[in-house]
Amino acid sequence: MVRAQVVDDQPRLPLDYFQQTVPVPDAWRSVPCAYLQFSAAYDGEAARARRVGWPVQVLRGEHLHQVVDPDGVADALVRIAADLA
């Protein structure tokens, strides 16, 4: 029910919105980062994160898994934060 409510609240955006890139300030490259992957749809992003040395946690789920399993996602984020410490 919560997931359906979140999905219903999402704006409908044109495809070109998702094809845009966001410039990343150079200073951000020195900030510790990690990647939490929910589904195989993001294998490419997870591989890219590994290539640049980020810790990657995999929590198999759905696109909006933080809504479906907030406790599991919170636990995974805590583990990621520990990896970065």
PDB file with one MODEL, atoms N, CA, C and O in Angstrom:
MODEL        1
ATOM      1  N   MET A   1       0.812  -1.186   0.000  1.00  0.00           N
ATOM      2  CA  MET A   1       0.000   0.000   0.000  1.00  0.00           C
ATOM      3  C   MET A   1       0.863   1.260   0.000  1.00  0.00           C
ATOM      4  O   MET A   1       0.588   2.184  -0.766  1.00  0.00           O
ATOM      5  N   VAL A   2       1.895   1.322   0.835  1.00  0.00           N
ATOM      6  CA  VAL A   2       2.768   2.491   0.871  1.00  0.00           C
ATOM      7  C   VAL A   2       3.483   2.651  -0.466  1.00  0.00           C
ATOM      8  O   VAL A   2       3.606   3.763  -0.979  1.00  0.00           O
ATOM      9  N   ARG A   3       3.953   1.539  -1.032  1.00  0.00           N
ATOM     10  CA  ARG A   3       4.652   1.611  -2.320  1.00  0.00           C
ATOM     11  C   ARG A   3       3.731   2.175  -3.397  1.00  0.00           C
ATOM     12  O   ARG A   3       4.152   3.024  -4.183  1.00  0.00           O
ATOM     13  N   ALA A   4       2.506   1.725  -3.444  1.00  0.00           N
ATOM     14  CA  ALA A   4       1.548   2.220  -4.438  1.00  0.00           C
ATOM     15  C   ALA A   4       1.318   3.712  -4.258  1.00  0.00           C
ATOM     16  O   ALA A   4       1.201   4.446  -5.240  1.00  0.00           O
ATOM     17  N   GLN A   5       1.254   4.159  -3.029  1.00  0.00           N
ATOM     18  CA  GLN A   5       1.061   5.582  -2.760  1.00  0.00           C
ATOM     19  C   GLN A   5       2.261   6.397  -3.251  1.00  0.00           C
ATOM     20  O   GLN A   5       2.088   7.461  -3.846  1.00  0.00           O
ATOM     21  N   VAL A   6       3.472   5.900  -3.004  1.00  0.00           N
ATOM     22  CA  VAL A   6       4.678   6.588  -3.474  1.00  0.00           C
ATOM     23  C   VAL A   6       4.696   6.629  -4.997  1.00  0.00           C
ATOM     24  O   VAL A   6       4.974   7.675  -5.585  1.00  0.00           O
ATOM     25  N   VAL A   7       4.404   5.511  -5.637  1.00  0.00           N
ATOM     26  CA  VAL A   7       4.381   5.454  -7.100  1.00  0.00           C
ATOM     27  C   VAL A   7       3.341   6.424  -7.652  1.00  0.00           C
ATOM     28  O   VAL A   7       3.614   7.139  -8.616  1.00  0.00           O
ATOM     29  N   ASP A   8       2.174   6.456  -7.061  1.00  0.00           N
ATOM     30  CA  ASP A   8       1.116   7.360  -7.523  1.00  0.00           C
ATOM     31  C   ASP A   8       1.510   8.831  -7.391  1.00  0.00           C
ATOM     32  O   ASP A   8       1.056   9.667  -8.171  1.00  0.00           O
ATOM     33  N   ASP A   9       2.351   9.148  -6.408  1.00  0.00           N
ATOM     34  CA  ASP A   9       2.772  10.534  -6.177  1.00  0.00           C
ATOM     35  C   ASP A   9       3.905  10.982  -7.103  1.00  0.00           C
ATOM     36  O   ASP A   9       4.246  12.165  -7.131  1.00  0.00           O
ATOM     37  N   GLN A  10       4.490  10.054  -7.856  1.00  0.00           N
ATOM     38  CA  GLN A  10       5.613  10.395  -8.723  1.00  0.00           C
ATOM     39  C   GLN A  10       5.137  11.211  -9.930  1.00  0.00           C
ATOM     40  O   GLN A  10       4.136  10.867 -10.558  1.00  0.00           O
ATOM     41  N   PRO A  11       5.855  12.289 -10.249  1.00  0.00           N
ATOM     42  CA  PRO A  11       5.475  13.053 -11.444  1.00  0.00           C
ATOM     43  C   PRO A  11       5.817  12.264 -12.704  1.00  0.00           C
ATOM     44  O   PRO A  11       6.743  11.452 -12.698  1.00  0.00           O
ATOM     45  N   ARG A  12       5.096  12.493 -13.752  1.00  0.00           N
ATOM     46  CA  ARG A  12       5.383  11.885 -15.050  1.00  0.00           C
ATOM     47  C   ARG A  12       6.344  12.817 -15.774  1.00  0.00           C
ATOM     48  O   ARG A  12       6.007  13.971 -16.038  1.00  0.00           O
ATOM     49  N   LEU A  13       7.520  12.335 -16.094  1.00  0.00           N
ATOM     50  CA  LEU A  13       8.563  13.157 -16.697  1.00  0.00           C
ATOM     51  C   LEU A  13       8.873  12.678 -18.103  1.00  0.00           C
ATOM     52  O   LEU A  13       8.761  11.486 -18.391  1.00  0.00           O
ATOM     53  N   PRO A  14       9.261  13.593 -18.983  1.00  0.00           N
ATOM     54  CA  PRO A  14       9.626  13.191 -20.344  1.00  0.00           C
ATOM     55  C   PRO A  14      10.944  12.420 -20.344  1.00  0.00           C
ATOM     56  O   PRO A  14      11.765  12.587 -19.443  1.00  0.00           O
ATOM     57  N   LEU A  15      11.143  11.577 -21.353  1.00  0.00           N
ATOM     58  CA  LEU A  15      12.336  10.738 -21.449  1.00  0.00           C
ATOM     59  C   LEU A  15      13.617  11.562 -21.401  1.00  0.00           C
ATOM     60  O   LEU A  15      14.586  11.136 -20.773  1.00  0.00           O
ATOM     61  N   ASP A  16      13.652  12.727 -22.044  1.00  0.00           N
ATOM     62  CA  ASP A  16      14.895  13.502 -22.072  1.00  0.00           C
ATOM     63  C   ASP A  16      15.335  13.946 -20.676  1.00  0.00           C
ATOM     64  O   ASP A  16      16.513  14.243 -20.475  1.00  0.00           O
ATOM     65  N   TYR A  17      14.428  13.996 -19.723  1.00  0.00           N
ATOM     66  CA  TYR A  17      14.798  14.299 -18.346  1.00  0.00           C
ATOM     67  C   TYR A  17      15.795  13.261 -17.820  1.00  0.00           C
ATOM     68  O   TYR A  17      16.751  13.607 -17.126  1.00  0.00           O
ATOM     69  N   PHE A  18      15.567  12.009 -18.150  1.00  0.00           N
ATOM     70  CA  PHE A  18      16.400  10.917 -17.655  1.00  0.00           C
ATOM     71  C   PHE A  18      17.688  10.745 -18.459  1.00  0.00           C
ATOM     72  O   PHE A  18      18.581  10.010 -18.040  1.00  0.00           O
ATOM     73  N   GLN A  19      17.791  11.396 -19.579  1.00  0.00           N
ATOM     74  CA  GLN A  19      18.974  11.287 -20.423  1.00  0.00           C
ATOM     75  C   GLN A  19      19.977  12.404 -20.154  1.00  0.00           C
ATOM     76  O   GLN A  19      21.061  12.413 -20.737  1.00  0.00           O
ATOM     77  N   GLN A  20      19.636  13.327 -19.297  1.00  0.00           N
ATOM     78  CA  GLN A  20      20.521  14.435 -18.960  1.00  0.00           C
ATOM     79  C   GLN A  20      21.617  13.964 -18.006  1.00  0.00           C
ATOM     80  O   GLN A  20      21.429  13.013 -17.247  1.00  0.00           O
ATOM     81  N   THR A  21      22.745  14.632 -18.057  1.00  0.00           N
ATOM     82  CA  THR A  21      23.811  14.367 -17.088  1.00  0.00           C
ATOM     83  C   THR A  21      23.939  15.579 -16.171  1.00  0.00           C
ATOM     84  O   THR A  21      23.682  16.715 -16.568  1.00  0.00           O
ATOM     85  N   VAL A  22      24.333  15.310 -14.967  1.00  0.00           N
ATOM     86  CA  VAL A  22      24.500  16.369 -13.976  1.00  0.00           C
ATOM     87  C   VAL A  22      25.996  16.571 -13.770  1.00  0.00           C
ATOM     88  O   VAL A  22      26.706  15.612 -13.464  1.00  0.00           O
ATOM     89  N   PRO A  23      26.491  17.794 -13.931  1.00  0.00           N
ATOM     90  CA  PRO A  23      27.919  18.024 -13.711  1.00  0.00           C
ATOM     91  C   PRO A  23      28.284  17.795 -12.243  1.00  0.00           C
ATOM     92  O   PRO A  23      27.559  18.209 -11.339  1.00  0.00           O
ATOM     93  N   VAL A  24      29.402  17.139 -12.029  1.00  0.00           N
ATOM     94  CA  VAL A  24      29.864  16.836 -10.676  1.00  0.00           C
ATOM     95  C   VAL A  24      31.085  17.700 -10.375  1.00  0.00           C
ATOM     96  O   VAL A  24      32.070  17.651 -11.111  1.00  0.00           O
ATOM     97  N   PRO A  25      31.033  18.487  -9.304  1.00  0.00           N
ATOM     98  CA  PRO A  25      32.198  19.310  -8.946  1.00  0.00           C
ATOM     99  C   PRO A  25      33.423  18.441  -8.697  1.00  0.00           C
ATOM    100  O   PRO A  25      33.304  17.355  -8.129  1.00  0.00           O
ATOM    101  N   ASP A  26      34.593  18.901  -9.111  1.00  0.00           N
ATOM    102  CA  ASP A  26      35.830  18.137  -8.930  1.00  0.00           C
ATOM    103  C   ASP A  26      36.080  17.775  -7.468  1.00  0.00           C
ATOM    104  O   ASP A  26      36.596  16.695  -7.182  1.00  0.00           O
ATOM    105  N   ALA A  27      35.724  18.656  -6.545  1.00  0.00           N
ATOM    106  CA  ALA A  27      35.970  18.396  -5.120  1.00  0.00           C
ATOM    107  C   ALA A  27      35.210  17.171  -4.624  1.00  0.00           C
ATOM    108  O   ALA A  27      35.616  16.550  -3.642  1.00  0.00           O
ATOM    109  N   TRP A  28      34.118  16.820  -5.285  1.00  0.00           N
ATOM    110  CA  TRP A  28      33.344  15.661  -4.857  1.00  0.00           C
ATOM    111  C   TRP A  28      34.084  14.356  -5.079  1.00  0.00           C
ATOM    112  O   TRP A  28      33.759  13.349  -4.449  1.00  0.00           O
ATOM    113  N   ARG A  29      35.068  14.353  -5.957  1.00  0.00           N
ATOM    114  CA  ARG A  29      35.803  13.120  -6.239  1.00  0.00           C
ATOM    115  C   ARG A  29      36.613  12.636  -5.031  1.00  0.00           C
ATOM    116  O   ARG A  29      36.983  11.464  -4.960  1.00  0.00           O
ATOM    117  N   SER A  30      36.885  13.533  -4.089  1.00  0.00           N
ATOM    118  CA  SER A  30      37.654  13.150  -2.909  1.00  0.00           C
ATOM    119  C   SER A  30      36.770  12.775  -1.722  1.00  0.00           C
ATOM    120  O   SER A  30      37.286  12.439  -0.656  1.00  0.00           O
ATOM    121  N   VAL A  31      35.466  12.826  -1.883  1.00  0.00           N
ATOM    122  CA  VAL A  31      34.526  12.486  -0.812  1.00  0.00           C
ATOM    123  C   VAL A  31      34.271  10.980  -0.840  1.00  0.00           C
ATOM    124  O   VAL A  31      33.990  10.430  -1.904  1.00  0.00           O
ATOM    125  N   PRO A  32      34.364  10.301   0.308  1.00  0.00           N
ATOM    126  CA  PRO A  32      34.090   8.862   0.325  1.00  0.00           C
ATOM    127  C   PRO A  32      32.666   8.571  -0.161  1.00  0.00           C
ATOM    128  O   PRO A  32      31.713   9.238   0.242  1.00  0.00           O
ATOM    129  N   CYS A  33      32.541   7.588  -1.014  1.00  0.00           N
ATOM    130  CA  CYS A  33      31.244   7.216  -1.578  1.00  0.00           C
ATOM    131  C   CYS A  33      31.081   5.706  -1.545  1.00  0.00           C
ATOM    132  O   CYS A  33      32.054   4.962  -1.426  1.00  0.00           O
ATOM    133  N   ALA A  34      29.847   5.274  -1.652  1.00  0.00           N
ATOM    134  CA  ALA A  34      29.521   3.856  -1.726  1.00  0.00           C
ATOM    135  C   ALA A  34      28.263   3.718  -2.570  1.00  0.00           C
ATOM    136  O   ALA A  34      27.619   4.711  -2.907  1.00  0.00           O
ATOM    137  N   TYR A  35      27.920   2.482  -2.908  1.00  0.00           N
ATOM    138  CA  TYR A  35      26.756   2.235  -3.758  1.00  0.00           C
ATOM    139  C   TYR A  35      25.926   1.111  -3.169  1.00  0.00           C
ATOM    140  O   TYR A  35      26.448   0.049  -2.833  1.00  0.00           O
ATOM    141  N   LEU A  36      24.626   1.353  -3.047  1.00  0.00           N
ATOM    142  CA  LEU A  36      23.685   0.333  -2.581  1.00  0.00           C
ATOM    143  C   LEU A  36      22.819  -0.053  -3.767  1.00  0.00           C
ATOM    144  O   LEU A  36      22.064   0.768  -4.289  1.00  0.00           O
ATOM    145  N   GLN A  37      22.930  -1.298  -4.189  1.00  0.00           N
ATOM    146  CA  GLN A  37      22.222  -1.793  -5.374  1.00  0.00           C
ATOM    147  C   GLN A  37      21.012  -2.613  -4.959  1.00  0.00           C
ATOM    148  O   GLN A  37      21.109  -3.506  -4.117  1.00  0.00           O
ATOM    149  N   PHE A  38      19.870  -2.297  -5.563  1.00  0.00           N
ATOM    150  CA  PHE A  38      18.634  -3.027  -5.254  1.00  0.00           C
ATOM    151  C   PHE A  38      18.313  -4.110  -6.270  1.00  0.00           C
ATOM    152  O   PHE A  38      17.750  -5.140  -5.900  1.00  0.00           O
ATOM    153  N   SER A  39      18.650  -3.914  -7.531  1.00  0.00           N
ATOM    154  CA  SER A  39      18.245  -4.907  -8.525  1.00  0.00           C
ATOM    155  C   SER A  39      19.291  -5.054  -9.621  1.00  0.00           C
ATOM    156  O   SER A  39      20.189  -4.225  -9.763  1.00  0.00           O
ATOM    157  N   ALA A  40      19.153  -6.121 -10.386  1.00  0.00           N
ATOM    158  CA  ALA A  40      20.080  -6.397 -11.484  1.00  0.00           C
ATOM    159  C   ALA A  40      20.024  -5.314 -12.554  1.00  0.00           C
ATOM    160  O   ALA A  40      20.951  -5.186 -13.353  1.00  0.00           O
ATOM    161  N   ALA A  41      18.953  -4.539 -12.576  1.00  0.00           N
ATOM    162  CA  ALA A  41      18.856  -3.439 -13.536  1.00  0.00           C
ATOM    163  C   ALA A  41      19.985  -2.431 -13.353  1.00  0.00           C
ATOM    164  O   ALA A  41      20.293  -1.665 -14.266  1.00  0.00           O
ATOM    165  N   TYR A  42      20.598  -2.432 -12.178  1.00  0.00           N
ATOM    166  CA  TYR A  42      21.669  -1.485 -11.866  1.00  0.00           C
ATOM    167  C   TYR A  42      23.046  -2.146 -11.810  1.00  0.00           C
ATOM    168  O   TYR A  42      23.959  -1.626 -11.169  1.00  0.00           O
ATOM    169  N   ASP A  43      23.195  -3.286 -12.476  1.00  0.00           N
ATOM    170  CA  ASP A  43      24.496  -3.967 -12.517  1.00  0.00           C
ATOM    171  C   ASP A  43      25.583  -3.059 -13.093  1.00  0.00           C
ATOM    172  O   ASP A  43      26.711  -3.052 -12.600  1.00  0.00           O
ATOM    173  N   GLY A  44      25.253  -2.309 -14.116  1.00  0.00           N
ATOM    174  CA  GLY A  44      26.235  -1.412 -14.741  1.00  0.00           C
ATOM    175  C   GLY A  44      26.716  -0.344 -13.786  1.00  0.00           C
ATOM    176  O   GLY A  44      27.915  -0.074 -13.708  1.00  0.00           O
ATOM    177  N   GLU A  45      25.802   0.265 -13.061  1.00  0.00           N
ATOM    178  CA  GLU A  45      26.172   1.296 -12.093  1.00  0.00           C
ATOM    179  C   GLU A  45      27.012   0.707 -10.959  1.00  0.00           C
ATOM    180  O   GLU A  45      27.974   1.326 -10.504  1.00  0.00           O
ATOM    181  N   ALA A  46      26.641  -0.491 -10.509  1.00  0.00           N
ATOM    182  CA  ALA A  46      27.410  -1.143  -9.443  1.00  0.00           C
ATOM    183  C   ALA A  46      28.819  -1.477  -9.926  1.00  0.00           C
ATOM    184  O   ALA A  46      29.785  -1.314  -9.182  1.00  0.00           O
ATOM    185  N   ALA A  47      28.939  -1.941 -11.160  1.00  0.00           N
ATOM    186  CA  ALA A  47      30.260  -2.246 -11.720  1.00  0.00           C
ATOM    187  C   ALA A  47      31.109  -0.976 -11.817  1.00  0.00           C
ATOM    188  O   ALA A  47      32.302  -0.993 -11.513  1.00  0.00           O
ATOM    189  N   ARG A  48      30.490   0.106 -12.236  1.00  0.00           N
ATOM    190  CA  ARG A  48      31.208   1.390 -12.327  1.00  0.00           C
ATOM    191  C   ARG A  48      31.672   1.827 -10.938  1.00  0.00           C
ATOM    192  O   ARG A  48      32.796   2.305 -10.785  1.00  0.00           O
ATOM    193  N   ALA A  49      30.825   1.668  -9.932  1.00  0.00           N
ATOM    194  CA  ALA A  49      31.198   2.029  -8.562  1.00  0.00           C
ATOM    195  C   ALA A  49      32.384   1.196  -8.095  1.00  0.00           C
ATOM    196  O   ALA A  49      33.312   1.725  -7.483  1.00  0.00           O
ATOM    197  N   ARG A  50      32.361  -0.103  -8.380  1.00  0.00           N
ATOM    198  CA  ARG A  50      33.484  -0.972  -7.997  1.00  0.00           C
ATOM    199  C   ARG A  50      34.778  -0.534  -8.692  1.00  0.00           C
ATOM    200  O   ARG A  50      35.845  -0.524  -8.078  1.00  0.00           O
ATOM    201  N   ARG A  51      34.676  -0.175  -9.975  1.00  0.00           N
ATOM    202  CA  ARG A  51      35.873   0.237 -10.729  1.00  0.00           C
ATOM    203  C   ARG A  51      36.545   1.465 -10.118  1.00  0.00           C
ATOM    204  O   ARG A  51      37.769   1.588 -10.167  1.00  0.00           O
ATOM    205  N   VAL A  52      35.763   2.367  -9.548  1.00  0.00           N
ATOM    206  CA  VAL A  52      36.362   3.554  -8.947  1.00  0.00           C
ATOM    207  C   VAL A  52      36.671   3.356  -7.467  1.00  0.00           C
ATOM    208  O   VAL A  52      37.061   4.297  -6.775  1.00  0.00           O
ATOM    209  N   GLY A  53      36.493   2.120  -6.985  1.00  0.00           N
ATOM    210  CA  GLY A  53      36.903   1.790  -5.625  1.00  0.00           C
ATOM    211  C   GLY A  53      35.858   2.004  -4.544  1.00  0.00           C
ATOM    212  O   GLY A  53      36.186   1.973  -3.358  1.00  0.00           O
ATOM    213  N   TRP A  54      34.618   2.219  -4.927  1.00  0.00           N
ATOM    214  CA  TRP A  54      33.577   2.385  -3.923  1.00  0.00           C
ATOM    215  C   TRP A  54      33.150   1.026  -3.378  1.00  0.00           C
ATOM    216  O   TRP A  54      33.071   0.062  -4.139  1.00  0.00           O
ATOM    217  N   PRO A  55      32.875   0.927  -2.081  1.00  0.00           N
ATOM    218  CA  PRO A  55      32.261  -0.292  -1.569  1.00  0.00           C
ATOM    219  C   PRO A  55      30.842  -0.412  -2.134  1.00  0.00           C
ATOM    220  O   PRO A  55      30.119   0.579  -2.236  1.00  0.00           O
ATOM    221  N   VAL A  56      30.459  -1.626  -2.497  1.00  0.00           N
ATOM    222  CA  VAL A  56      29.124  -1.869  -3.056  1.00  0.00           C
ATOM    223  C   VAL A  56      28.421  -2.901  -2.183  1.00  0.00           C
ATOM    224  O   VAL A  56      28.954  -3.984  -1.940  1.00  0.00           O
ATOM    225  N   GLN A  57      27.240  -2.567  -1.720  1.00  0.00           N
ATOM    226  CA  GLN A  57      26.378  -3.500  -1.007  1.00  0.00           C
ATOM    227  C   GLN A  57      25.224  -3.843  -1.937  1.00  0.00           C
ATOM    228  O   GLN A  57      24.685  -2.962  -2.607  1.00  0.00           O
ATOM    229  N   VAL A  58      24.844  -5.103  -1.983  1.00  0.00           N
ATOM    230  CA  VAL A  58      23.726  -5.534  -2.817  1.00  0.00           C
ATOM    231  C   VAL A  58      22.604  -6.009  -1.906  1.00  0.00           C
ATOM    232  O   VAL A  58      22.787  -6.893  -1.069  1.00  0.00           O
ATOM    233  N   LEU A  59      21.461  -5.409  -2.089  1.00  0.00           N
ATOM    234  CA  LEU A  59      20.262  -5.777  -1.347  1.00  0.00           C
ATOM    235  C   LEU A  59      19.194  -6.033  -2.398  1.00  0.00           C
ATOM    236  O   LEU A  59      18.528  -5.105  -2.858  1.00  0.00           O
ATOM    237  N   ARG A  60      19.035  -7.299  -2.776  1.00  0.00           N
ATOM    238  CA  ARG A  60      18.115  -7.629  -3.869  1.00  0.00           C
ATOM    239  C   ARG A  60      16.690  -7.220  -3.513  1.00  0.00           C
ATOM    240  O   ARG A  60      16.136  -7.627  -2.492  1.00  0.00           O
ATOM    241  N   GLY A  61      16.133  -6.423  -4.370  1.00  0.00           N
ATOM    242  CA  GLY A  61      14.776  -5.953  -4.139  1.00  0.00           C
ATOM    243  C   GLY A  61      14.241  -5.268  -5.372  1.00  0.00           C
ATOM    244  O   GLY A  61      14.554  -5.651  -6.499  1.00  0.00           O
ATOM    245  N   GLU A  62      13.439  -4.261  -5.153  1.00  0.00           N
ATOM    246  CA  GLU A  62      12.785  -3.541  -6.219  1.00  0.00           C
ATOM    247  C   GLU A  62      13.341  -2.132  -6.326  1.00  0.00           C
ATOM    248  O   GLU A  62      14.149  -1.701  -5.504  1.00  0.00           O
ATOM    249  N   HIS A  63      12.894  -1.422  -7.354  1.00  0.00           N
ATOM    250  CA  HIS A  63      13.357  -0.058  -7.599  1.00  0.00           C
ATOM    251  C   HIS A  63      13.133   0.839  -6.380  1.00  0.00           C
ATOM    252  O   HIS A  63      14.024   1.601  -6.005  1.00  0.00           O
ATOM    253  N   LEU A  64      11.985   0.759  -5.775  1.00  0.00           N
ATOM    254  CA  LEU A  64      11.678   1.570  -4.592  1.00  0.00           C
ATOM    255  C   LEU A  64      11.784   0.727  -3.324  1.00  0.00           C
ATOM    256  O   LEU A  64      10.913   0.775  -2.456  1.00  0.00           O
ATOM    257  N   HIS A  65      12.840  -0.029  -3.235  1.00  0.00           N
ATOM    258  CA  HIS A  65      12.974  -0.986  -2.127  1.00  0.00           C
ATOM    259  C   HIS A  65      13.019  -0.301  -0.767  1.00  0.00           C
ATOM    260  O   HIS A  65      12.659  -0.908   0.241  1.00  0.00           O
ATOM    261  N   GLN A  66      13.455   0.949  -0.725  1.00  0.00           N
ATOM    262  CA  GLN A  66      13.473   1.679   0.542  1.00  0.00           C
ATOM    263  C   GLN A  66      12.062   1.855   1.098  1.00  0.00           C
ATOM    264  O   GLN A  66      11.890   2.062   2.300  1.00  0.00           O
ATOM    265  N   VAL A  67      11.060   1.775   0.237  1.00  0.00           N
ATOM    266  CA  VAL A  67       9.669   1.850   0.679  1.00  0.00           C
ATOM    267  C   VAL A  67       9.165   0.468   1.087  1.00  0.00           C
ATOM    268  O   VAL A  67       8.397   0.334   2.040  1.00  0.00           O
ATOM    269  N   VAL A  68       9.601  -0.552   0.362  1.00  0.00           N
ATOM    270  CA  VAL A  68       9.157  -1.925   0.614  1.00  0.00           C
ATOM    271  C   VAL A  68       9.792  -2.493   1.882  1.00  0.00           C
ATOM    272  O   VAL A  68       9.130  -3.183   2.658  1.00  0.00           O
ATOM    273  N   ASP A  69      11.074  -2.203   2.089  1.00  0.00           N
ATOM    274  CA  ASP A  69      11.827  -2.769   3.209  1.00  0.00           C
ATOM    275  C   ASP A  69      12.697  -1.697   3.862  1.00  0.00           C
ATOM    276  O   ASP A  69      13.923  -1.769   3.777  1.00  0.00           O
ATOM    277  N   PRO A  70      12.084  -0.702   4.513  1.00  0.00           N
ATOM    278  CA  PRO A  70      12.885   0.385   5.081  1.00  0.00           C
ATOM    279  C   PRO A  70      13.902  -0.080   6.124  1.00  0.00           C
ATOM    280  O   PRO A  70      14.994   0.482   6.207  1.00  0.00           O
ATOM    281  N   ASP A  71      13.563  -1.092   6.916  1.00  0.00           N
ATOM    282  CA  ASP A  71      14.513  -1.578   7.927  1.00  0.00           C
ATOM    283  C   ASP A  71      15.722  -2.236   7.274  1.00  0.00           C
ATOM    284  O   ASP A  71      16.858  -1.997   7.683  1.00  0.00           O
ATOM    285  N   GLY A  72      15.482  -3.063   6.260  1.00  0.00           N
ATOM    286  CA  GLY A  72      16.592  -3.702   5.551  1.00  0.00           C
ATOM    287  C   GLY A  72      17.486  -2.698   4.865  1.00  0.00           C
ATOM    288  O   GLY A  72      18.708  -2.847   4.873  1.00  0.00           O
ATOM    289  N   VAL A  73      16.894  -1.677   4.270  1.00  0.00           N
ATOM    290  CA  VAL A  73      17.677  -0.629   3.606  1.00  0.00           C
ATOM    291  C   VAL A  73      18.474   0.158   4.641  1.00  0.00           C
ATOM    292  O   VAL A  73      19.646   0.463   4.420  1.00  0.00           O
ATOM    293  N   ALA A  74      17.854   0.486   5.755  1.00  0.00           N
ATOM    294  CA  ALA A  74      18.576   1.213   6.812  1.00  0.00           C
ATOM    295  C   ALA A  74      19.762   0.397   7.317  1.00  0.00           C
ATOM    296  O   ALA A  74      20.847   0.942   7.522  1.00  0.00           O
ATOM    297  N   ASP A  75      19.562  -0.901   7.519  1.00  0.00           N
ATOM    298  CA  ASP A  75      20.665  -1.770   7.963  1.00  0.00           C
ATOM    299  C   ASP A  75      21.799  -1.775   6.933  1.00  0.00           C
ATOM    300  O   ASP A  75      22.972  -1.710   7.299  1.00  0.00           O
ATOM    301  N   ALA A  76      21.450  -1.852   5.654  1.00  0.00           N
ATOM    302  CA  ALA A  76      22.463  -1.849   4.596  1.00  0.00           C
ATOM    303  C   ALA A  76      23.219  -0.528   4.581  1.00  0.00           C
ATOM    304  O   ALA A  76      24.434  -0.515   4.386  1.00  0.00           O
ATOM    305  N   LEU A  77      22.520   0.579   4.783  1.00  0.00           N
ATOM    306  CA  LEU A  77      23.188   1.887   4.806  1.00  0.00           C
ATOM    307  C   LEU A  77      24.131   2.008   5.998  1.00  0.00           C
ATOM    308  O   LEU A  77      25.193   2.622   5.892  1.00  0.00           O
ATOM    309  N   VAL A  78      23.748   1.428   7.123  1.00  0.00           N
ATOM    310  CA  VAL A  78      24.632   1.422   8.292  1.00  0.00           C
ATOM    311  C   VAL A  78      25.904   0.632   7.985  1.00  0.00           C
ATOM    312  O   VAL A  78      27.002   1.056   8.346  1.00  0.00           O
ATOM    313  N   ARG A  79      25.756  -0.527   7.313  1.00  0.00           N
ATOM    314  CA  ARG A  79      26.936  -1.322   6.929  1.00  0.00           C
ATOM    315  C   ARG A  79      27.822  -0.535   5.968  1.00  0.00           C
ATOM    316  O   ARG A  79      29.047  -0.563   6.088  1.00  0.00           O
ATOM    317  N   ILE A  80      27.211   0.161   5.022  1.00  0.00           N
ATOM    318  CA  ILE A  80      27.990   0.958   4.060  1.00  0.00           C
ATOM    319  C   ILE A  80      28.750   2.064   4.807  1.00  0.00           C
ATOM    320  O   ILE A  80      29.930   2.297   4.544  1.00  0.00           O
ATOM    321  N   ALA A  81      28.072   2.735   5.732  1.00  0.00           N
ATOM    322  CA  ALA A  81      28.738   3.788   6.492  1.00  0.00           C
ATOM    323  C   ALA A  81      29.926   3.241   7.269  1.00  0.00           C
ATOM    324  O   ALA A  81      30.959   3.902   7.373  1.00  0.00           O
ATOM    325  N   ALA A  82      29.782   2.031   7.816  1.00  0.00           N
ATOM    326  CA  ALA A  82      30.894   1.395   8.523  1.00  0.00           C
ATOM    327  C   ALA A  82      32.042   1.101   7.575  1.00  0.00           C
ATOM    328  O   ALA A  82      33.205   1.250   7.949  1.00  0.00           O
ATOM    329  N   ASP A  83      31.731   0.678   6.333  1.00  0.00           N
ATOM    330  CA  ASP A  83      32.780   0.434   5.340  1.00  0.00           C
ATOM    331  C   ASP A  83      33.542   1.712   5.021  1.00  0.00           C
ATOM    332  O   ASP A  83      34.743   1.671   4.754  1.00  0.00           O
ATOM    333  N   LEU A  84      32.853   2.838   5.046  1.00  0.00           N
ATOM    334  CA  LEU A  84      33.498   4.111   4.695  1.00  0.00           C
ATOM    335  C   LEU A  84      34.298   4.691   5.858  1.00  0.00           C
ATOM    336  O   LEU A  84      35.184   5.520   5.653  1.00  0.00           O
ATOM    337  N   ALA A  85      33.985   4.254   7.078  1.00  0.00           N
ATOM    338  CA  ALA A  85      34.656   4.822   8.255  1.00  0.00           C
ATOM    339  C   ALA A  85      36.099   4.382   8.361  1.00  0.00           C
ATOM    340  O   ALA A  85      36.796   4.774   9.296  1.00  0.00           O
TER     341      ALA A  85
ENDMDL
END
